[in-house]
């Protein structure tokens, strides 16, 4: 919420019938945006054109707001510089859900971990349509080997909002888990994020 006033600052609008120009401050604009879209999540999903329907918001300002929201999501989803242990499905979701849960296309990430299940790095390995993303084992194993990872997790979103795994999700999980065992890099989980929920293959005993 605080980022919106910083970007909207002030604007000027003409009072109806009087020809008087009144200043509209950043807080007022922020309130107008949230009144128009209801929540920050709805605002995040709005297009620049839709934002411009709010009085006082032009294309340049709308683009700034979209950029600020994206930065906020990235900061929320990026683990801190200190070593963070990702020992549960909930820990993965807490870090990556802010970035993934409202996307309109499917994004597949691998998260590389050291022997203590501490975060090394994450990589986007596939960006697909609303239907599916195809993941090949080499796209996971090559960076895992290069970073000397001891284990990895796969995490992706379902743009539909339903985290229930598809048949392809099961096939990808089986293939990566099998390949990981062959090369000696353990697959700790495959997590699907959808809306406000998630599905964990590890939690369900499917790994």
Residue frames relative to the residue before (quaternion, step in Angstrom):
aa qw qx qy qz dx dy dz
X 1.0000 0.0000 0.0000 0.0000 0.00 0.00 0.00
X 0.6660 0.5237 -0.3211 0.4231 3.60 0.87 -0.89
X 0.6249 0.5637 -0.3494 0.4119 3.60 1.05 -0.67
X 0.6219 0.5693 -0.3587 0.4005 3.58 1.05 -0.64
X 0.6590 0.4818 -0.3331 0.4718 3.65 0.84 -0.79
X 0.6198 0.5567 -0.3505 0.4280 3.59 1.00 -0.76
X 0.7208 0.4272 -0.2435 0.4884 3.56 1.03 -0.74
X 0.6917 0.4887 -0.3021 0.4376 3.57 0.91 -0.84
X 0.1252 -0.8335 0.5257 0.1147 3.60 1.17 -0.65
X 0.6854 -0.4402 0.3344 0.4740 3.59 -0.56 -1.12
X 0.0488 -0.7659 0.6364 0.0774 3.53 -1.28 0.34
X 0.3775 -0.7139 0.5447 0.2261 3.57 -1.28 0.17
X 0.0112 -0.7929 0.6091 0.0117 3.55 -0.95 0.83
X 0.4639 -0.6930 0.4879 0.2578 3.53 -1.12 0.69
X 0.3911 -0.7175 0.5234 0.2416 3.59 -0.78 0.98
X 0.5514 -0.6662 0.4010 0.3023 3.56 -0.83 1.05
X 0.8755 0.1091 -0.1095 0.4578 3.52 -0.95 1.05
X 0.7081 0.4734 -0.2723 0.4476 3.60 1.13 -0.28
X 0.3603 -0.7477 0.4861 0.2735 3.57 1.17 -0.44
X 0.4938 0.6467 -0.4287 0.3926 3.56 1.28 0.29
X 0.2692 -0.7579 0.5734 0.1559 3.55 -0.93 0.91
X 0.0863 -0.8090 0.5814 0.0073 3.56 -0.66 1.17
X 0.4336 -0.6987 0.5077 0.2570 3.52 -1.07 0.74
X 0.1593 -0.7560 0.6290 0.0866 3.54 -1.00 0.91
X 0.2810 -0.8098 0.4909 0.1559 3.58 -0.47 1.15
X 0.7344 -0.4536 0.2952 0.4096 3.51 -1.37 0.25
X 0.6383 0.5277 -0.3385 0.4467 3.58 0.96 -0.78
X 0.6384 0.5218 -0.3241 0.4639 3.58 1.00 -0.82
X 0.6592 0.5014 -0.3091 0.4674 3.58 0.95 -0.88
X 0.6365 0.5271 -0.3276 0.4579 3.56 0.97 -0.83
X 0.6470 0.5106 -0.3108 0.4734 3.56 1.00 -0.86
X 0.6374 0.5280 -0.3250 0.4576 3.58 1.00 -0.81
X 0.6496 0.5203 -0.3170 0.4547 3.59 0.97 -0.85
X 0.7031 0.4544 -0.2716 0.4748 3.57 0.87 -0.95
X 0.6095 0.5269 -0.3565 0.4730 3.59 1.12 -0.56
X 0.6705 0.5131 -0.2959 0.4468 3.56 1.03 -0.82
X 0.8099 0.2880 -0.1224 0.4961 3.58 0.92 -0.91
X 0.5167 -0.7010 0.3798 0.3122 3.58 1.25 -0.08
X 0.8038 -0.0645 0.0899 0.5845 3.59 0.74 -1.05
X 0.6345 -0.5135 0.4064 0.4106 3.55 -1.30 0.26
X 0.6074 0.5537 -0.3574 0.4435 3.59 1.08 -0.64
X 0.6587 0.4895 -0.3073 0.4818 3.60 0.99 -0.82
X 0.6297 0.5271 -0.3260 0.4685 3.56 1.05 -0.78
X 0.6291 0.5463 -0.3224 0.4493 3.57 1.01 -0.84
X 0.7269 0.4338 -0.2390 0.4756 3.58 1.00 -0.81
X 0.5254 0.6439 -0.4107 0.3750 3.61 1.24 -0.25
X 0.4433 -0.6696 0.5273 0.2775 3.56 -1.18 0.61
X 0.6643 -0.4745 0.3829 0.4323 3.56 -1.29 0.25
X 0.6311 0.5408 -0.3290 0.4484 3.58 0.98 -0.85
X 0.6686 0.4954 -0.3018 0.4653 3.57 0.94 -0.87
X 0.6375 0.5226 -0.3318 0.4587 3.60 1.00 -0.77
X 0.6547 0.5428 -0.3099 0.4252 3.55 1.03 -0.81
X 0.5389 0.6082 -0.4071 0.4171 3.59 1.25 -0.13
X 0.6026 0.5340 -0.3512 0.4779 3.57 1.30 -0.33
X 0.4924 -0.6882 0.4490 0.2869 3.57 -0.71 1.09
X 0.7717 0.3159 -0.2583 0.4878 3.57 -0.83 1.03
X 0.6805 0.4321 -0.2821 0.5203 3.59 1.28 -0.18
X 0.1059 -0.7927 0.5998 0.0272 3.54 -0.66 1.19
X 0.7505 -0.4049 0.2627 0.4514 3.59 -1.27 0.08
X 0.6655 0.5043 -0.3197 0.4480 3.59 0.89 -0.87
X 0.6772 0.4851 -0.2952 0.4679 3.58 0.91 -0.91
X 0.6330 0.5290 -0.3311 0.4582 3.57 1.01 -0.79
X 0.6438 0.5154 -0.3198 0.4665 3.59 0.99 -0.81
X 0.6302 0.5282 -0.3301 0.4636 3.60 1.04 -0.76
X 0.6557 0.5115 -0.3112 0.4600 3.57 0.95 -0.87
X 0.6367 0.5210 -0.3250 0.4663 3.59 0.97 -0.86
X 0.6560 0.5083 -0.3103 0.4637 3.58 0.97 -0.86
X 0.6573 0.5134 -0.3128 0.4545 3.59 0.96 -0.85
X 0.6397 0.5179 -0.3228 0.4673 3.57 1.02 -0.77
X 0.6445 0.5193 -0.3170 0.4631 3.57 1.03 -0.79
X 0.6369 0.5161 -0.3221 0.4736 3.57 0.99 -0.83
X 0.6427 0.5341 -0.3196 0.4467 3.56 0.98 -0.85
X 0.6537 0.5055 -0.3125 0.4685 3.57 0.98 -0.83
X 0.6638 0.5083 -0.3088 0.4536 3.55 0.93 -0.88
X 0.6534 0.5025 -0.3189 0.4678 3.58 0.98 -0.80
X 0.6657 0.5067 -0.3064 0.4541 3.57 1.01 -0.80
X 0.7334 0.4315 -0.2370 0.4688 3.57 1.07 -0.72
X 0.6157 0.5680 -0.3461 0.4225 3.61 1.24 -0.26
X 0.4143 -0.7035 0.5075 0.2755 3.60 -0.66 0.97
X 0.5658 -0.6137 0.4323 0.3412 3.55 -1.11 0.66
X 0.6687 -0.5191 0.3548 0.3968 3.53 -1.28 0.34
X 0.5917 0.5376 -0.3811 0.4644 3.60 1.16 -0.45
X 0.5888 -0.5847 0.4215 0.3657 3.54 -1.18 0.53
X 0.0962 -0.8020 0.5892 0.0194 3.56 -0.72 1.10
X 0.3162 -0.7414 0.5621 0.1856 3.54 -0.89 0.95
X 0.1520 -0.7647 0.6230 0.0640 3.54 -0.88 1.03
X 0.0725 0.8643 -0.4862 0.1067 3.54 0.40 1.31
X 0.7730 0.2479 -0.1547 0.5631 3.60 1.24 -0.05
X 0.6391 -0.5153 0.3968 0.4106 3.54 -1.25 0.36
X 0.6354 0.5424 -0.3375 0.4338 3.59 0.99 -0.77
X 0.6169 0.5446 -0.3468 0.4500 3.59 1.05 -0.72
X 0.6418 0.5057 -0.3193 0.4799 3.60 1.00 -0.80
X 0.6674 0.5112 -0.3031 0.4488 3.56 0.88 -0.95
X 0.6354 0.5439 -0.3344 0.4343 3.59 0.93 -0.85
X 0.7086 0.4614 -0.2633 0.4644 3.58 1.00 -0.79
X 0.8233 0.3189 -0.1300 0.4511 3.57 0.81 -0.96
X 0.5218 0.6654 -0.4093 0.3426 3.60 1.15 -0.37
X 0.6264 0.5505 -0.3773 0.4027 3.67 0.86 -0.73
X 0.7016 0.4492 -0.2662 0.4849 3.58 1.05 -0.70
X 0.7757 0.4291 -0.1917 0.4211 3.58 0.89 -0.93
X 0.6595 0.6151 -0.3336 0.2747 3.56 0.86 -0.92
X 0.7721 0.3572 -0.2102 0.4818 3.64 1.03 -0.56
X 0.4146 0.7201 -0.4706 0.2968 3.59 1.24 0.17
X 0.3940 -0.7321 0.5138 0.2115 3.55 -1.13 0.71
X 0.7097 0.3040 -0.2647 0.5778 3.57 1.27 0.20
X 0.5511 -0.6376 0.4373 0.3140 3.53 -1.19 0.56
X 0.0774 -0.7822 0.6182 -0.0012 3.55 -0.82 1.08
X 0.1297 -0.7928 0.5937 0.0462 3.56 -0.85 1.03
X 0.0566 -0.8030 0.5932 -0.0092 3.56 -0.78 1.07
X 0.1994 -0.7017 0.6543 0.1993 3.51 -1.31 0.39
X 0.1949 -0.7532 0.6202 0.1002 3.51 -1.12 0.79
X 0.2180 -0.8048 0.5451 0.0875 3.56 -0.57 1.19
X 0.1229 -0.8143 0.5672 0.0015 3.55 -0.93 1.01
X 0.4236 -0.6786 0.5325 0.2765 3.55 -1.20 0.56
X 0.7533 -0.4053 0.2415 0.4582 3.65 -1.19 0.02
X 0.6987 0.4405 -0.2706 0.4945 3.61 1.20 -0.46
X 0.5020 -0.6641 0.3942 0.3893 3.58 1.34 0.29
X 0.4011 0.6883 -0.4925 0.3503 3.53 1.11 0.74
X 0.5817 -0.6217 0.4239 0.3090 3.51 -1.08 0.90
X 0.1761 -0.7522 0.6262 0.1056 3.55 -1.02 0.91
X 0.7085 -0.3311 0.2466 0.5723 3.56 0.75 -1.11
X 0.2421 -0.7350 0.6000 0.2028 3.53 -1.30 0.16
X 0.1430 -0.7867 0.5992 0.0407 3.54 -1.16 0.71
X 0.3498 -0.6842 0.5945 0.2369 3.54 -1.11 0.74
X 0.1127 -0.8340 0.5392 0.0305 3.56 -0.57 1.13
X 0.8083 0.0699 -0.0571 0.5818 3.59 1.21 -0.18
X 0.0580 -0.7457 0.6623 0.0427 3.52 -1.14 0.77
X 0.0368 -0.8549 0.5166 -0.0306 3.55 -0.44 1.19
X 0.6842 -0.4278 0.3849 0.4481 3.50 -1.34 -0.35
X 0.7035 -0.4177 0.3354 0.4670 3.56 -1.27 -0.23
X 0.6696 0.5388 -0.2946 0.4179 3.58 1.19 -0.42
X 0.8077 -0.1817 0.1819 0.5306 3.59 0.69 -1.02
X 0.1738 -0.7203 0.6535 0.1548 3.52 -1.37 0.31
X 0.2989 -0.7585 0.5548 0.1660 3.55 -0.91 0.92
X 0.0931 -0.8073 0.5828 -0.0032 3.56 -0.72 1.12
X 0.1838 -0.7762 0.5957 0.0941 3.57 -0.78 1.06
X 0.5968 -0.6054 0.3832 0.3611 3.64 -0.94 0.80
X 0.6393 0.5418 -0.3566 0.4130 3.61 0.93 -0.73
X 0.6090 0.5601 -0.3529 0.4368 3.61 1.13 -0.59
X 0.6773 0.4479 -0.2729 0.5159 3.56 1.26 -0.43
X 0.7343 0.4725 -0.2488 0.4191 3.57 0.78 -1.05
X 0.6180 0.5599 -0.3620 0.4166 3.61 0.97 -0.72
X 0.7129 0.4060 -0.2893 0.4932 3.67 0.74 -0.86
X 0.6048 0.5564 -0.3652 0.4374 3.61 1.08 -0.62
X 0.6637 0.4833 -0.2929 0.4900 3.57 0.99 -0.84
X 0.6488 0.5373 -0.3140 0.4380 3.57 0.95 -0.90
X 0.7385 0.3930 -0.2141 0.5044 3.60 1.04 -0.79
X 0.4094 -0.7328 0.4473 0.3089 3.59 1.34 0.11
X 0.2115 0.7997 -0.5295 0.1880 3.57 1.00 0.84
X 0.3780 -0.7128 0.5457 0.2266 3.55 -1.12 0.72
X 0.7900 -0.0003 0.0261 0.6125 3.54 1.19 -0.59
X 0.1495 -0.7805 0.6008 0.0861 3.55 -1.29 0.20
X 0.1848 -0.7318 0.6377 0.1540 3.51 -1.36 0.29
X 0.2949 -0.7019 0.6169 0.1997 3.52 -1.25 0.55
X 0.0390 0.7949 -0.6039 0.0432 3.57 -0.93 0.84
X 0.1458 0.7868 -0.5911 0.1018 3.55 -0.90 0.89
X 0.4564 -0.6868 0.5057 0.2536 3.54 -1.33 0.27
X 0.2605 -0.6890 0.6422 0.2122 3.50 -1.36 0.32
X 0.3669 -0.7674 0.4781 0.2189 3.62 -0.33 1.18
X 0.5674 0.6063 -0.3793 0.4082 3.59 1.19 -0.45
X 0.4857 -0.6605 0.4334 0.3742 3.57 1.22 -0.52
X 0.6489 0.4837 -0.3119 0.4977 3.58 1.28 -0.25
X 0.2744 -0.8107 0.4953 0.1484 3.62 -0.46 1.16
X 0.3856 0.7312 -0.4880 0.2802 3.61 1.23 0.03
X 0.4314 -0.7291 0.4587 0.2682 3.63 -0.68 1.01
X 0.3966 -0.6895 0.5595 0.2329 3.53 -1.16 0.75
X 0.6837 -0.4415 0.3617 0.4548 3.57 -1.29 0.07
X 0.6438 0.5202 -0.3227 0.4591 3.57 1.02 -0.80
X 0.6090 0.5466 -0.3516 0.4547 3.61 1.06 -0.69
X 0.6449 0.5088 -0.3138 0.4761 3.58 1.00 -0.80
X 0.6668 0.5095 -0.3025 0.4520 3.58 0.94 -0.91
X 0.6497 0.5103 -0.3141 0.4678 3.59 0.95 -0.88
X 0.6489 0.5245 -0.3127 0.4538 3.58 0.94 -0.90
X 0.6598 0.5066 -0.3045 0.4640 3.58 0.90 -0.93
X 0.6776 0.5045 -0.2962 0.4457 3.58 0.91 -0.93
X 0.6908 0.4703 -0.2824 0.4711 3.59 0.91 -0.91
X 0.6330 0.5296 -0.3332 0.4559 3.57 1.00 -0.78
X 0.6583 0.5060 -0.2973 0.4714 3.58 0.99 -0.86
X 0.6672 0.4944 -0.2992 0.4700 3.59 0.94 -0.90
X 0.6303 0.5485 -0.3277 0.4409 3.58 1.02 -0.81
X 0.6491 0.5126 -0.3147 0.4658 3.57 1.01 -0.79
X 0.6372 0.5375 -0.3262 0.4456 3.57 1.06 -0.77
X 0.7664 0.3575 -0.1961 0.4963 3.60 0.88 -0.92
X 0.5271 -0.6748 0.3932 0.3351 3.60 1.24 -0.05
X 0.5777 0.5249 -0.4025 0.4783 3.59 1.14 0.61
X 0.3220 -0.8131 0.4608 0.1510 3.55 -0.27 1.33
X 0.2998 -0.7193 0.5976 0.1888 3.56 -1.01 0.86
X 0.2290 -0.8262 0.5024 0.1125 3.58 -0.41 1.20
X 0.8073 -0.1094 0.0893 0.5730 3.60 1.10 -0.56
X 0.1295 -0.6962 0.6892 0.1535 3.49 -1.44 0.20
X 0.0675 -0.8249 0.5602 -0.0334 3.53 -0.48 1.26
X 0.1468 -0.7719 0.6153 0.0642 3.54 -0.94 0.96
X 0.1759 -0.7886 0.5854 0.0673 3.56 -0.78 1.08
X 0.1221 0.7858 -0.5982 0.0992 3.56 -0.89 0.93
X 0.8267 -0.0121 -0.0215 0.5621 3.57 -0.64 1.07
X 0.7607 -0.3144 0.2585 0.5056 3.57 -0.74 -1.07
X 0.6708 0.4732 -0.3040 0.4834 3.58 1.25 0.24
X 0.1526 -0.7774 0.5981 0.1207 3.55 -1.31 -0.03
X 0.2503 -0.7291 0.6151 0.1657 3.53 -1.35 0.34
X 0.1149 -0.7906 0.6002 0.0375 3.56 -0.91 0.98
X 0.4030 -0.7128 0.5225 0.2377 3.58 -0.73 1.07
X 0.6420 0.5252 -0.3293 0.4512 3.59 1.03 -0.74
X 0.6580 0.5142 -0.3124 0.4528 3.58 0.91 -0.91
X 0.7142 0.4403 -0.2490 0.4838 3.57 1.08 -0.72
X 0.5038 -0.6849 0.4044 0.3370 3.60 1.28 0.14
X 0.4716 0.7031 -0.4085 0.3410 3.56 1.19 0.57
X 0.6371 0.4654 -0.3458 0.5079 3.59 1.23 0.35
